[in-house]
Amino acid sequence: MTVKELMEQVDADKVTEAFLLTFYLFHHDCYKLSISEKFNAISKARELISYNINLFKSCTPTTDGEKHTIFIMYDQDDKDFENKESKSFSCFAIRDEEAFSVLDKNFYLYTGEGEAELSHYSFDHEKICDMAAFTIAKSSIDTLGKEICVAKILSDMFFWGVYPKDREKNINKLEKKISKPYEESKGISLEEFEEKIKILESEIMEQMTEDEKLYYEAKERFKEETKDIIRRYRENLYRELEKQHIEIIREEYQGRMQNCAKTEQR
């Protein structure tokens, strides 16, 4: 199923409900908006979601580009050691040609441990007509449902802007900034940077109460004492998630190969 076909099969109101679970501004730990502002933003979100879904529905997908498949996962979060129930989304695209070329190998995604690397790409900066031609992994739809998949795609897209012109403008601005030659004269050395950070930290500490100072000093000691534990936890989790993601990717592309073989036999 392509992204365009997916967009044609969802209800915008249901996607809005899913969007409230995926977009960072509506998360309980996002304080950029008050609870009243979040509530008032829901109607605007519904309008923007419907608008963008209709753009996908009405567009003509690009057919002359490389074929990609989008994988959306909802896995254990590496940022919360104490709460193993905490989860987060990962969302990336894979070039189909690359995937087929490594299926018979011991490939890797993240750790560098294997015969060959399978690269994964962000896609939320792509133009709608290009993204519309991407395929959605069957496992993502089966596991999360169509509405959540659409909500996650839109929430990532909206990072760049809610309208195509805004996204294009912001992406072009970033690309120009990245391509601009680095001017060493405008930079500072690592020593200067660290000194500025120390001054800033000192200024912040001066504004704290005694209890706040004691709290953050204890927090820093705890962070230093547990850093190796956290590092090992994340390394092990990355390896486990990599195994799971590789299995999902293999199943997706092997399934397509089997379907093609069955079609040819007919």
Sine and cosine of phi, psi and omega as CSV:
sin_phi,cos_phi,sin_psi,cos_psi,sin_omega,cos_omega
0.00,0.00,0.75,-0.66,0.03,-1.00
-1.00,0.10,0.21,-0.98,0.04,-1.00
-0.89,0.47,-0.64,0.76,0.03,-1.00
-0.87,0.49,-0.71,0.70,0.01,-1.00
-0.90,0.45,-0.61,0.79,0.04,-1.00
-0.89,0.46,-0.72,0.70,0.00,-1.00
-0.88,0.47,-0.52,0.86,-0.02,-1.00
-0.96,0.27,-0.26,0.96,-0.11,-0.99
-0.96,-0.27,0.02,1.00,-0.06,-1.00
-0.95,-0.30,0.39,-0.92,0.08,-1.00
-0.99,-0.11,0.80,-0.60,-0.09,-1.00
-0.87,0.50,-0.59,0.81,0.01,-1.00
-0.92,0.39,-0.64,0.77,0.05,-1.00
-0.92,0.40,-0.61,0.80,0.04,-1.00
-0.90,0.43,-0.63,0.78,0.04,-1.00
-0.86,0.50,-0.67,0.74,0.03,-1.00
-0.87,0.49,-0.68,0.73,0.02,-1.00
-0.93,0.36,-0.55,0.83,-0.02,-1.00
-0.88,0.48,-0.56,0.83,0.00,-1.00
-0.90,0.43,-0.35,0.94,0.03,-1.00
-1.00,-0.03,-0.32,0.95,-0.13,-0.99
-0.94,-0.33,-0.43,0.90,-0.09,-1.00
-1.00,0.05,0.75,-0.66,-0.17,-0.98
-0.86,0.50,-0.53,0.85,-0.04,-1.00
-0.90,0.44,-0.39,0.92,-0.02,-1.00
-0.99,-0.13,0.00,1.00,0.02,-1.00
-0.94,0.35,0.51,-0.86,-0.07,-1.00
-0.90,0.43,-0.45,0.89,-0.04,-1.00
-0.99,-0.15,0.27,0.96,0.10,-0.99
-0.99,-0.16,0.86,-0.51,-0.11,-0.99
-0.94,-0.33,0.26,0.96,0.02,-1.00
-0.93,0.37,-0.48,0.88,0.03,-1.00
-0.86,-0.51,0.55,-0.83,0.11,-0.99
-0.97,0.26,0.20,-0.98,0.00,-1.00
-0.88,0.48,-0.58,0.81,0.03,-1.00
-0.93,0.37,-0.65,0.76,0.02,-1.00
-0.92,0.40,-0.61,0.79,0.05,-1.00
-0.89,0.45,-0.68,0.73,0.01,-1.00
-0.88,0.47,-0.71,0.70,-0.02,-1.00
-0.93,0.37,-0.40,0.92,-0.02,-1.00
-0.97,0.23,-0.28,0.96,-0.07,-1.00
-0.89,0.46,-0.69,0.72,-0.01,-1.00
-0.90,0.43,-0.60,0.80,0.04,-1.00
-0.93,0.38,-0.64,0.77,0.03,-1.00
-0.88,0.48,-0.66,0.75,0.00,-1.00
-0.87,0.49,-0.66,0.75,0.00,-1.00
-0.91,0.42,-0.70,0.71,-0.03,-1.00
-0.94,0.35,-0.58,0.81,0.03,-1.00
-0.91,0.42,-0.72,0.69,0.02,-1.00
-0.88,0.48,-0.66,0.75,0.01,-1.00
-0.87,0.49,-0.74,0.68,-0.05,-1.00
-0.95,0.30,-0.58,0.82,0.08,-1.00
-0.88,0.48,-0.67,0.74,0.02,-1.00
-0.91,0.42,-0.53,0.85,0.07,-1.00
-0.90,0.45,-0.66,0.75,0.05,-1.00
-0.91,0.42,-0.67,0.74,-0.03,-1.00
-0.88,0.47,-0.63,0.78,-0.12,-0.99
-1.00,0.00,-0.16,0.99,-0.08,-1.00
-0.98,0.19,0.30,-0.95,0.13,-0.99
-0.97,-0.24,0.94,-0.35,-0.07,-1.00
-0.87,0.49,0.59,-0.81,0.07,-1.00
-0.94,0.34,0.78,-0.62,-0.07,-1.00
-0.93,-0.37,-0.14,0.99,-0.07,-1.00
-0.99,-0.17,0.10,1.00,0.00,-1.00
-1.00,-0.06,0.04,-1.00,0.06,-1.00
-0.93,0.36,0.58,-0.81,-0.01,-1.00
-0.99,0.13,0.71,-0.71,0.00,-1.00
-0.78,-0.63,0.41,-0.91,0.12,-0.99
-0.82,-0.58,0.72,-0.70,0.00,-1.00
-1.00,-0.08,0.76,-0.65,0.09,-1.00
-0.91,-0.42,0.78,-0.62,0.05,-1.00
-0.87,-0.50,0.87,-0.50,-0.04,-1.00
-0.88,-0.47,0.44,-0.90,0.07,-1.00
-0.76,-0.65,0.99,-0.16,-0.20,-0.98
-0.82,-0.57,0.13,-0.99,0.09,-1.00
-0.83,0.55,0.69,-0.72,-0.05,-1.00
-1.00,0.09,0.71,-0.70,-0.02,-1.00
-0.99,0.13,-0.08,1.00,-0.11,-0.99
-1.00,-0.03,-0.14,0.99,-0.07,-1.00
-0.81,-0.59,1.00,-0.04,-0.04,-1.00
-0.91,0.41,-0.59,0.81,-0.10,-0.99
-0.98,0.21,-0.49,0.87,-0.06,-1.00
-0.92,-0.39,0.99,-0.11,-0.04,-1.00
-0.96,0.28,-0.17,0.99,0.04,-1.00
-1.00,0.09,-0.20,0.98,-0.01,-1.00
-0.92,0.39,0.74,-0.68,-0.04,-1.00
-0.75,-0.66,0.34,-0.94,0.02,-1.00
-0.52,-0.85,0.33,-0.94,0.01,-1.00
-1.00,0.08,0.55,-0.83,0.30,-0.95
-0.81,-0.58,0.65,-0.76,-0.13,-0.99
-0.59,-0.81,0.88,-0.47,-0.05,-1.00
-0.47,-0.88,0.26,-0.97,0.04,-1.00
-0.91,-0.42,0.50,-0.87,0.05,-1.00
-0.80,-0.60,0.66,-0.75,0.07,-1.00
-0.96,0.29,0.82,-0.57,-0.06,-1.00
-0.86,0.51,-0.65,0.76,-0.02,-1.00
-0.88,0.48,-0.66,0.75,0.03,-1.00
-0.90,0.43,-0.68,0.73,-0.03,-1.00
-0.88,0.47,-0.74,0.68,0.00,-1.00
-0.88,0.47,-0.51,0.86,-0.06,-1.00
-0.96,0.28,-0.30,0.95,-0.04,-1.00
-0.89,-0.45,0.09,1.00,-0.07,-1.00
-0.87,0.50,-0.52,0.85,-0.03,-1.00
-1.00,-0.02,0.19,0.98,-0.02,-1.00
-0.88,-0.47,0.26,-0.97,0.10,-0.99
-1.00,0.10,0.99,0.13,-0.10,-0.99
-1.00,-0.03,0.29,-0.96,0.02,-1.00
-0.75,-0.66,0.32,-0.95,0.01,-1.00
-0.93,-0.38,-0.68,0.73,-0.18,-0.98
-0.84,-0.55,-0.65,0.76,-0.24,-0.97
-1.00,0.07,-0.33,0.94,-0.06,-1.00
0.99,0.14,0.20,0.98,-0.04,-1.00
-0.96,-0.27,0.99,-0.16,-0.01,-1.00
0.31,-0.95,-0.04,-1.00,-0.04,-1.00
-0.98,0.19,-0.59,0.81,-0.09,-1.00
-0.56,-0.83,0.48,-0.87,0.03,-1.00
-0.99,-0.10,0.68,-0.74,0.16,-0.99
-0.94,-0.33,0.93,-0.37,-0.06,-1.00
-0.96,0.27,0.54,-0.84,0.09,-1.00
-0.81,-0.59,0.56,-0.83,-0.20,-0.98
-0.79,-0.62,0.50,-0.87,0.20,-0.98
-0.98,0.20,0.47,-0.88,-0.06,-1.00
-0.70,-0.72,-0.05,1.00,-0.11,-0.99
-0.93,0.37,-0.18,0.98,0.02,-1.00
-1.00,-0.04,-0.11,0.99,-0.05,-1.00
-0.94,0.35,0.42,-0.91,0.08,-1.00
-0.94,0.34,0.46,-0.89,-0.08,-1.00
-0.86,0.51,-0.67,0.75,-0.02,-1.00
-0.91,0.42,-0.49,0.87,0.05,-1.00
-0.97,0.23,-0.71,0.70,-0.02,-1.00
-0.91,0.41,-0.51,0.86,-0.04,-1.00
-0.87,0.49,-0.42,0.91,-0.03,-1.00
-1.00,0.06,-0.18,0.98,0.01,-1.00
-0.92,0.39,0.48,-0.88,0.07,-1.00
-1.00,-0.07,0.58,-0.82,0.10,-0.99
-0.99,-0.13,0.76,-0.65,0.01,-1.00
-0.86,0.50,0.71,-0.71,0.00,-1.00
-0.86,0.50,-0.62,0.79,-0.03,-1.00
-0.89,0.45,-0.57,0.82,0.00,-1.00
-0.92,0.39,-0.68,0.73,0.02,-1.00
-0.92,0.38,-0.69,0.73,-0.02,-1.00
-0.90,0.43,-0.61,0.79,-0.08,-1.00
-0.99,0.14,-0.69,0.72,-0.14,-0.99
-0.97,-0.23,-0.43,0.90,-0.08,-1.00
1.00,-0.06,0.41,-0.91,-0.08,-1.00
-0.90,0.44,-0.69,0.73,-0.07,-1.00
-0.90,0.43,-0.67,0.74,0.01,-1.00
-0.92,0.39,-0.62,0.79,0.04,-1.00
-0.88,0.48,-0.71,0.70,0.02,-1.00
-0.90,0.43,-0.68,0.73,-0.01,-1.00
-0.88,0.48,-0.64,0.77,0.00,-1.00
-0.93,0.37,-0.66,0.75,0.04,-1.00
-0.87,0.49,-0.73,0.69,-0.01,-1.00
-0.92,0.39,-0.63,0.77,-0.02,-1.00
-0.90,0.43,-0.58,0.81,0.07,-1.00
-0.94,0.33,-0.65,0.76,0.04,-1.00
-0.87,0.50,-0.66,0.75,-0.09,-1.00
-0.93,0.37,-0.23,0.97,0.11,-0.99
-0.85,0.53,-0.55,0.83,-0.03,-1.00
-1.00,0.01,-0.27,0.96,-0.03,-1.00
0.60,-0.80,0.48,-0.88,-0.08,-1.00
-1.00,0.02,-0.24,0.97,0.05,-1.00
-0.88,-0.47,0.54,-0.84,-0.04,-1.00
-0.80,0.61,-0.66,0.75,-0.01,-1.00
-0.91,0.42,-0.63,0.78,0.04,-1.00
-0.91,0.42,-0.69,0.72,0.01,-1.00
-0.88,0.47,-0.72,0.69,-0.01,-1.00
-0.87,0.49,-0.66,0.75,0.00,-1.00
-0.90,0.44,-0.72,0.70,-0.03,-1.00
-0.93,0.37,-0.61,0.79,0.02,-1.00
-0.93,0.38,-0.68,0.73,0.03,-1.00
-0.89,0.46,-0.62,0.78,0.01,-1.00
-0.89,0.46,-0.68,0.73,0.01,-1.00
-0.92,0.40,-0.69,0.73,-0.01,-1.00
-0.88,0.47,-0.63,0.78,0.04,-1.00
-0.91,0.41,-0.62,0.78,0.00,-1.00
-0.91,0.41,-0.65,0.76,-0.01,-1.00
-0.93,0.36,-0.65,0.76,-0.05,-1.00
-0.98,0.22,-0.26,0.97,-0.01,-1.00
-0.92,0.39,0.78,-0.63,-0.01,-1.00
-0.85,0.53,0.64,-0.77,0.00,-1.00
-0.95,0.30,0.79,-0.61,0.03,-1.00
-0.98,-0.19,0.96,-0.28,-0.08,-1.00
-0.87,0.50,-0.52,0.85,-0.04,-1.00
-0.90,0.43,-0.41,0.91,-0.04,-1.00
-1.00,-0.02,-0.13,0.99,-0.01,-1.00
-1.00,-0.04,0.11,-0.99,0.07,-1.00
-0.80,-0.60,0.39,-0.92,-0.01,-1.00
-0.96,0.28,0.27,-0.96,0.03,-1.00
-0.88,0.48,-0.62,0.78,0.01,-1.00
-0.89,0.46,-0.69,0.73,0.02,-1.00
-0.90,0.43,-0.65,0.76,0.01,-1.00
-0.89,0.46,-0.74,0.68,-0.01,-1.00
-0.89,0.45,-0.58,0.81,0.02,-1.00
-0.92,0.39,-0.65,0.76,0.03,-1.00
-0.91,0.42,-0.62,0.79,0.03,-1.00
-0.90,0.44,-0.67,0.75,0.02,-1.00
-0.88,0.47,-0.67,0.74,0.02,-1.00
-0.89,0.45,-0.69,0.72,0.00,-1.00
-0.89,0.45,-0.70,0.72,0.02,-1.00
-0.88,0.47,-0.63,0.77,0.01,-1.00
-0.90,0.44,-0.66,0.75,0.01,-1.00
-0.90,0.43,-0.63,0.78,0.03,-1.00
-0.92,0.39,-0.67,0.74,0.00,-1.00
-0.89,0.46,-0.59,0.81,-0.02,-1.00
-0.90,0.43,-0.44,0.90,-0.02,-1.00
-1.00,0.03,-0.09,1.00,-0.04,-1.00
-1.00,0.07,0.41,-0.91,0.16,-0.99
-0.97,0.23,0.18,-0.98,0.00,-1.00
-0.89,0.46,-0.66,0.75,0.01,-1.00
-0.90,0.43,-0.63,0.78,0.05,-1.00
-0.89,0.45,-0.66,0.75,0.03,-1.00
-0.88,0.48,-0.73,0.68,-0.01,-1.00
-0.88,0.48,-0.63,0.77,-0.01,-1.00
-0.89,0.45,-0.77,0.64,-0.06,-1.00
-0.95,0.32,-0.50,0.87,0.09,-1.00
-0.91,0.41,-0.68,0.73,0.04,-1.00
-0.91,0.41,-0.61,0.79,0.01,-1.00
-0.90,0.43,-0.65,0.76,0.03,-1.00
-0.91,0.41,-0.63,0.77,0.04,-1.00
-0.90,0.44,-0.68,0.73,0.02,-1.00
-0.89,0.46,-0.68,0.74,0.01,-1.00
-0.87,0.49,-0.67,0.75,0.00,-1.00
-0.93,0.38,-0.66,0.76,-0.06,-1.00
-0.95,0.31,-0.41,0.91,-0.07,-1.00
-0.96,-0.29,0.06,1.00,-0.11,-0.99
-0.88,0.48,-0.60,0.80,0.01,-1.00
-0.94,0.33,-0.57,0.82,0.05,-1.00
-0.90,0.44,-0.72,0.69,0.01,-1.00
-0.90,0.44,-0.66,0.75,0.01,-1.00
-0.87,0.49,-0.73,0.69,-0.01,-1.00
-0.90,0.43,-0.64,0.76,0.02,-1.00
-0.87,0.50,-0.71,0.70,-0.03,-1.00
-0.93,0.37,-0.65,0.76,0.02,-1.00
-0.88,0.48,-0.70,0.72,0.02,-1.00
-0.92,0.40,-0.63,0.77,0.00,-1.00
-0.92,0.39,-0.67,0.75,0.04,-1.00
-0.85,0.53,-0.68,0.74,0.00,-1.00
-0.90,0.43,-0.66,0.75,-0.01,-1.00
-0.92,0.39,-0.70,0.72,0.02,-1.00
-0.91,0.42,-0.60,0.80,0.02,-1.00
-0.87,0.49,-0.70,0.71,0.03,-1.00
-0.86,0.52,-0.71,0.71,-0.01,-1.00
-0.90,0.43,-0.70,0.72,-0.02,-1.00
-0.92,0.39,-0.63,0.78,0.03,-1.00
-0.89,0.45,-0.66,0.75,0.02,-1.00
-0.89,0.46,-0.67,0.74,0.02,-1.00
-0.90,0.43,-0.68,0.73,0.00,-1.00
-0.91,0.41,-0.69,0.72,0.04,-1.00
-0.85,0.52,-0.73,0.68,-0.02,-1.00
-0.87,0.50,-0.64,0.77,-0.01,-1.00
-0.88,0.47,-0.78,0.62,-0.09,-1.00
-0.98,0.19,-0.54,0.84,0.08,-1.00
-0.92,0.40,-0.59,0.81,0.06,-1.00
-0.88,0.47,-0.63,0.77,0.02,-1.00
-0.92,0.38,-0.65,0.76,0.01,-1.00
-0.89,0.46,-0.66,0.75,0.01,-1.00
-0.91,0.41,-0.64,0.76,0.03,-1.00
-0.90,0.43,-0.63,0.77,0.04,-1.00
-0.90,0.43,-0.65,0.76,0.01,-1.00
-0.90,0.43,-0.66,0.75,0.02,-1.00
-0.90,0.43,-0.65,0.76,0.00,-1.00
-0.90,0.44,-0.65,0.76,-0.01,-1.00
-0.92,0.39,-0.59,0.81,0.00,-1.00
-0.92,0.39,-0.50,0.87,0.02,-1.00
-0.95,0.32,0.00,0.00,0.00,0.00
